[in-house]
C-alpha cells in the first residue's frame, strides 16, 4: 500500500518481541495482517533488502531488521549501495541555479588585490 505501512510492519518486528516471534514463525501469515501490494509483500517475505530499500524503507529501520537476520554489515552496505547507484544513474541532472543560468558557473572572487599583510593593516585602521 505504502512505504509507511511497510516501515510500520518492519518497525514492529524490530521493536516488539511478540511480533518478532510471529514474524519468524511464519512470514507469510505475518504479512497478511497488513495491507501491502504484491510487490511489497514479496520483498518482505523474501527478505530482499535491495527491494525493501527501493520501496522506501528508511535505512534506520532497515538496518535493525537486517541485524535480526544476522546479515553482516558489509553485505548490507553492498545491497544499499547497489540500489543507490542504480537510482542515481536514472535521475535527471540537477537544474542550474538562477545565477548559473544567467552568468555561467559561479567563480570565487579574491577578497582584494592587496597582499594579506596590507589588508590586515587596513582593517586595523578602521
Order of alpha helices (4+ residues) and beta strands (2+ residues): alpha-alpha-alpha-alpha-alpha-alpha-alpha-alpha-alpha
